[in-house]
Amino acid sequence: MDIFDSVVLACKALDDMKTANIVVCDVSKLASISKYFIIATSTSNVQGRAAANAVCKLLEESGVDVLCKEGGE
């Protein structure tokens, strides 16, 4: 799985969790530690944590090493 496939999976998980305003930023020319940064809006802290956890779970199940996340537990 390449990086773009991982971004698509993450966005799908965020959409499934009913987050809004999903934005994918290409930061590959700005940062050496990341290629993409994904931002989404949740309606509550609980929804935000659940969405972050859903993204990590889906990516890990797909064989992606999740090194860092914000928003989950």
N, C-alpha and C positions, 0 to 999 in steps of 0.2 A: 504494500500500500504506500503510495507516495503522499507527500505533504498536502497536496490539493484534495485528495480523497479524504484525508483526515479532517480538513476544514469543512468539507461538504457534510461529513458525518456529524461533526460538532454542531453545525447549523441545523441539521435535521433534528438532532436531540433538543436543541433550544426551541425550535418550532413546535415539536411535539409537546414540550412543556408549556406551551402558550406564552412564551416570552415575546416581547415586541421590539421593534426597531433594531433588528439584528444587523450589525454592520461588521464587515470583514475589512480590516486595514492591512495593506501590504507594507510591512515595516522592514523588509529585507535590505533596503538601502540605508536604513536608519540605525539598525541594531544588528549586532553580530550573533546574538543569542536566540533570535526568533525571526521567522519569516512572515508570520501573520499574527494579528491581534484581533480577537473577536470580542465585540461588545454587544450586550443585549440588555433590554429593560425588563424588569420584573415588577409586578404590582405589590409585592410584599417581600420581606426578608425570607420568609419560609419558601416562597416560590423561587427566589434567587438561589438559595442553598440547594433546593431540590433540582433546579436546572443545572447548576454547576456539577452536582453529584451525578446526574444523568449523563452529562457530557463525558465525564471521566470514566464512568462505568462502560459506556458504549465504546469509547476509544480503547480502553484496556481490553475489552472483550474482542476487539478487532486486532489486537496485537501491538497497539501503540503504547510506548512508554510515556506515561504522564508524569512529567517532572515537577511541574508547578501549576497551581491553580489558585484562583481568587473566587470567593463567593461561597464555597462549599464548606463542609466540615472536615 
